């Protein structure tokens, strides 16, 4: 199979001679409904059009039922979150020839006269918030966003303001290259209430950097009423994060999060992480939510449940686990984690009692986890803490 992938804009397509000749030479074409309306005046009378719809497997089947070169029309640059990447994942690269156009973010930057040398772009179009959350926590100077009807500019702004990121302005390009094109430069509070054309993209511009301490002071966290010491103390928290080796990890489980201090610090310092935080006390749900919003730790997945009641198969496999609580069933918990962990997974736990230290070491070694040398810390007048670390070997 051979694909010729042509990027087009949001207007009636008038190609250069090279691309016109390619179109005239072929009979099988593909693209969305909007693409068809923009190019149908160029297509030969006996053409066949394969519509690109939600089912990728059906699309591949349709492609593979033809023995001719397929000319695919795509929006902007087909390699920029586009169909060319989907084709590359299924077929050999040498079967795919790309003829790009400007992508939507480039067009918006040009229209708005924005210096795009520092621009970083993410897509939430048909995707989760994860990539946006990561770049927002990093506070990139310029953030380009490909949107969809659900994750619209107003929904994006709502998410930002809910987590305290009011340090940006927003530029929205609506229906670019059409007769009704609009470029709007707005404050976030104004954009939050505005209804935009469904075909749009966004550039966020940082006005100032939001400062969040590296090692958040304990007294800044909201905690359990009447139990101010129920928090992983800041020096212990930072040493625990270092032990978890999070710079090289992708998925962190925080079991027994209480105030959420470790998950929040982890997300702020390693925003690429997918974090799952578990806690059985219902009052902690509002506490972690308030703390997340206060410190801008957007994107932590929080669960109210006893960890022993959960089917781990429904969650992403962790490569780092922090045990903040185990209900006196530490050996059982390590066994449960062991059944789901992969080689290289790290478990870290902070222990006060020597009995907990011994139990952790015994359980870890029983299941072929390699122990690191325990680290002992004493913070002010609090009890000495032993930071325990084990790595899954096989």
C-alpha positions in Angstrom: 0.0 0.0 0.0 1.1 3.5 -0.8 -0.3 6.7 0.8 0.0 10.3 -0.4 -1.0 12.5 2.5 -1.8 16.1 1.7 -2.3 18.7 4.4 -4.9 21.4 3.6 -6.3 24.5 5.4 -9.8 25.4 6.4 -10.8 26.8 3.0 -11.6 25.7 -0.6 -8.4 23.9 -1.6 -6.4 25.2 -4.6 -3.2 23.1 -4.8 0.1 23.9 -6.4 0.7 22.1 -9.8 2.7 19.2 -8.2 -0.2 18.3 -5.8 -2.9 18.9 -8.5 -1.1 16.4 -10.7 -1.1 13.9 -7.8 -4.8 14.3 -7.3 -5.6 14.0 -11.0 -3.5 10.8 -11.3 -5.4 8.8 -8.6 -8.9 7.5 -8.0 -9.0 6.6 -4.3 -9.1 9.4 -1.7 -9.7 9.6 2.0 -10.4 12.2 4.7 -13.1 13.6 6.9 -16.5 15.0 5.8 -15.1 18.6 6.1 -12.1 17.7 4.0 -14.3 16.3 1.3 -16.3 19.5 1.0 -13.0 21.4 0.6 -11.5 19.3 -2.2 -14.4 17.6 -4.0 -14.2 20.1 -6.9 -10.7 18.7 -7.7 -11.6 15.0 -7.7 -12.0 12.9 -10.9 -15.6 11.9 -11.7 -15.0 8.2 -11.0 -13.3 8.8 -7.6 -13.9 6.7 -4.4 -13.8 8.4 -1.0 -13.0 6.5 2.2 -14.3 8.6 5.1 -12.1 8.8 8.2 -14.3 8.1 11.2 -14.0 7.0 14.8 -13.2 3.3 14.2 -9.6 3.1 13.2 -9.8 -0.7 12.7 -12.6 -0.3 10.2 -10.6 2.4 8.4 -7.5 0.2 8.1 -9.8 -2.6 6.7 -11.2 -0.2 4.1 -7.7 0.9 3.1 -6.5 -2.7 2.8 -9.4 -3.6 0.6 -8.0 -1.4 -2.2 -5.0 -2.2 -4.4 -4.4 1.4 -5.4 -2.5 4.4 -4.0 -4.7 6.3 -1.5 -4.5 10.1 -1.4 -5.4 11.2 2.1 -6.4 14.7 2.9 -5.7 16.0 6.4 -5.9 19.2 8.4 -2.7 21.2 8.5 0.4 19.2 9.1 -0.5 15.5 9.0 2.4 14.7 11.3 1.2 17.2 13.9 -1.1 15.0 16.0 -2.5 13.9 12.7 -3.5 10.9 10.5 0.1 10.4 9.3 1.2 9.3 12.7 -1.7 6.8 12.8 -0.6 5.5 9.4 3.0 5.2 10.5 1.9 3.1 13.4 0.3 0.6 11.1 2.3 0.7 7.8 5.9 1.1 6.7 7.2 4.6 6.7 8.5 4.3 3.1 4.9 3.8 2.0 3.8 7.2 3.2 4.6 10.5 1.4 3.7 13.7 3.3 2.9 17.1 1.8 2.3 19.3 4.9 0.5 22.6 5.4 0.6 24.9 8.4 -0.9 23.4 11.5 -3.6 25.3 13.4 -1.3 26.5 16.2 1.2 27.9 13.6 -1.7 29.7 11.9 -2.9 31.2 15.2 0.6 32.4 16.2 1.0 34.0 12.8 -2.5 35.6 12.9 -1.9 36.9 16.4 1.7 38.1 15.7 3.1 35.8 18.5 6.8 34.9 18.6 6.5 31.2 18.6 10.2 30.3 19.3 9.3 29.2 22.9 5.9 27.6 22.0 5.2 24.1 23.3 2.1 22.4 22.1 -0.1 19.6 23.5 -3.4 18.1 22.3 -6.5 17.4 24.3 -8.5 16.7 21.2 -10.0 13.3 21.9 -7.3 12.7 24.6 -7.0 12.9 28.3 -5.9 15.9 30.3 -2.5 14.3 31.2 -0.3 16.1 28.6 -1.9 19.5 29.4 -1.6 19.0 33.1 2.1 18.2 32.8 2.9 21.3 30.7 0.8 23.5 32.9 2.6 22.4 36.1 5.9 23.1 34.3 4.5 26.5 33.5 5.9 26.7 30.0 6.1 30.3 28.7 3.8 29.7 25.7 1.4 26.7 25.5 -0.4 25.8 22.3 -3.4 23.6 22.7 -5.5 21.6 20.2 -9.0 21.5 21.6 -12.2 19.6 21.1 -15.9 20.3 21.9 -15.6 18.9 25.4 -12.1 20.2 26.3 -13.0 23.7 25.0 -11.1 26.9 25.7 -13.6 27.7 28.6 -13.1 24.1 30.0 -9.3 24.6 29.8 -9.5 27.9 31.6 -11.9 26.5 34.2 -9.3 23.7 35.0 -6.5 26.3 35.2 -8.3 28.6 37.6 -9.6 25.7 39.8 -5.9 24.9 40.5 -4.7 28.5 40.9 -3.1 29.0 37.5 -4.3 32.5 36.9 -0.9 33.7 35.7 -1.7 33.3 32.0 -3.6 35.1 29.3 -5.4 33.2 26.5 -5.5 33.7 22.7 -8.2 31.8 20.9 -8.3 31.3 17.1 -11.8 30.4 15.9 -12.6 28.9 12.5 -9.2 30.0 11.2 -9.0 30.8 7.5 -12.7 31.0 7.1 -14.8 34.0 6.3 -15.9 34.1 10.0 -12.3 33.8 11.5 -11.9 35.4 14.9 -8.8 35.9 17.0 -9.5 36.8 20.6 -6.9 37.8 23.2 -8.6 37.5 26.6 -8.0 37.3 30.4 -8.8 33.9 31.8 -11.7 35.1 33.8 -13.4 36.5 30.7 -12.7 33.3 28.6 -14.1 31.1 31.4 -17.7 32.4 30.6 -17.3 32.7 26.8 -18.8 30.4 24.2 -16.4 29.9 21.3 -16.8 28.5 17.8 -16.4 24.7 18.0 -13.5 24.8 15.6 -10.8 26.5 17.6 -7.3 26.3 19.0 -5.6 28.1 21.9 -2.3 29.7 22.9 -1.6 30.5 26.5 0.9 33.2 27.4 2.5 33.2 30.9 2.5 36.7 32.5 4.5 35.7 35.6 5.8 32.6 37.2 3.8 31.1 40.0 6.2 30.2 42.7 5.7 26.9 44.7 8.3 26.0 47.3 10.6 23.0 46.6 9.7 21.1 49.8 6.4 22.6 50.8 6.2 23.5 54.5 4.0 21.2 56.5 1.9 23.9 58.0 0.8 25.0 54.6 -1.1 21.8 54.0 -4.7 21.3 55.2 -4.7 18.3 57.5 -7.0 16.1 59.6 -8.8 18.1 62.2 -7.1 17.7 65.6 -4.3 15.6 64.2 -1.6 18.1 62.9 1.1 15.4 63.0 -0.7 13.1 60.5 1.5 14.2 57.6 4.7 12.9 56.1 7.1 15.6 57.3 8.7 17.7 54.7 12.4 16.4 55.1 11.1 12.8 55.2 8.8 13.5 52.3 11.7 14.7 50.1 13.9 11.8 51.1 11.1 9.4 50.3 10.6 11.0 46.9 14.3 10.6 46.2 14.2 7.0 47.2 11.3 6.3 44.8 13.5 7.3 41.8 10.6 9.2 40.2 12.6 10.9 37.5 12.7 7.5 35.7 9.2 6.2 36.7 5.9 6.6 35.0 3.2 5.4 37.5 3.2 6.1 41.2 0.7 4.6 43.7 0.4 6.5 47.0 -1.3 4.0 49.4 -2.9 5.7 52.5 -2.3 9.3 51.3 -4.1 11.1 54.3 -3.4 14.8 53.4 -2.0 14.0 50.0 1.3 15.7 50.7 3.5 13.1 49.1 1.4 12.8 46.0 1.2 16.6 45.6 4.9 17.1 46.0 5.6 14.2 43.6 3.2 15.7 41.0 4.7 19.2 41.2 8.3 17.9 40.9 7.7 15.1 38.4 4.6 16.3 36.4 4.9 13.5 33.9 3.9 11.0 36.5 0.5 9.3 36.5 -0.4 9.2 40.2 -3.0 7.0 41.8 -3.7 8.0 45.4 -5.7 5.6 47.7 -7.2 6.3 51.1 -10.0 4.7 53.1 -10.9 7.7 55.3 -13.7 9.6 53.6 -12.8 12.9 55.3 -9.4 12.8 53.5 -11.1 13.2 50.0 -11.9 16.9 50.6 -8.5 17.5 52.3 -6.5 16.2 49.3 -8.8 18.1 46.9 -8.2 21.3 48.8 -4.5 20.8 48.9 -4.2 19.9 45.2 -6.0 23.1 44.3 -4.0 25.2 46.7 -0.7 24.0 45.3 -1.7 23.5 41.7 -1.1 19.7 41.7 -3.6 19.0 38.9 -4.2 15.5 37.5 -3.8 13.2 40.6 -6.3 10.3 40.5 -7.8 9.9 43.9 -9.8 6.9 45.2 -11.7 6.4 48.5 -11.4 2.8 49.3 -9.7 0.2 51.5 -6.7 -0.9 49.4 -7.5 -4.5 50.3 -10.9 -4.3 48.7 -9.6 -3.2 45.3 -8.9 -5.2 42.2 -5.5 -3.9 41.1 -6.1 -5.0 37.5 -8.3 -2.0 36.9 -5.4 0.5 37.5 -2.2 1.2 35.6 0.7 -1.0 36.8 3.0 1.0 39.1 6.7 1.3 38.8 6.8 3.2 42.1 4.7 2.6 45.3 4.7 4.6 48.5 3.1 2.9 51.5 1.7 5.6 53.8 -0.7 3.2 55.6 -1.4 -0.5 55.7 -4.0 -1.1 58.4 -1.7 -3.5 60.3 -1.6 -5.8 57.3 1.8 -4.9 55.8 2.8 -8.5 54.7 -0.5 -8.9 53.0 -0.2 -5.6 51.2 3.3 -6.3 50.0 2.1 -9.7 48.7 -0.7 -8.0 46.8 1.7 -5.4 45.3 4.1 -8.2 44.4 1.5 -10.0 42.4 1.0 -6.9 40.2 4.5 -5.4 40.1 7.1 -5.7 37.3 10.9 -6.0 37.6 12.3 -2.6 38.7 9.3 -1.5 40.6 10.2 0.4 43.8 8.4 0.3 47.1 9.2 2.9 49.8 7.7 3.0 53.3 8.4 5.2 56.4 8.4 3.3 59.7 8.6 4.4 63.3 8.5 1.1 65.1 11.3 -1.5 64.7 8.6 -4.2 64.3 7.4 -2.5 61.1 11.0 -2.3 59.9 11.5 -6.0 60.4 8.2 -6.9 58.9 8.8 -4.9 55.8 12.3 -6.4 55.3 11.0 -9.9 55.8 8.0 -9.5 53.5 10.1 -7.9 50.8 12.9 -10.5 50.8 10.3 -13.3 50.9 9.0 -12.1 47.5 12.4 -11.5 45.9 12.6 -7.7 46.4 16.1 -6.4 46.9 16.5 -4.1 50.0 18.4 -0.8 49.9 20.2 0.3 53.1 17.5 1.9 55.4 17.9 5.6 56.0 17.1 7.0 59.5 15.9 10.5 60.0 14.9 12.6 63.0 12.9 15.8 62.4 12.9 18.2 65.4 11.2 16.6 68.4 9.4 13.9 66.4 10.2 10.2 66.5 13.0 8.9 64.5 11.8 7.6 61.0 13.3 4.8 59.1 12.9 5.1 55.3 12.7 1.6 53.8 13.2 0.9 50.1 12.9 -2.4 48.1 13.2 -3.0 44.4 11.5 -5.9 42.6 14.1 -8.1 41.0 12.1 -10.7 39.0 
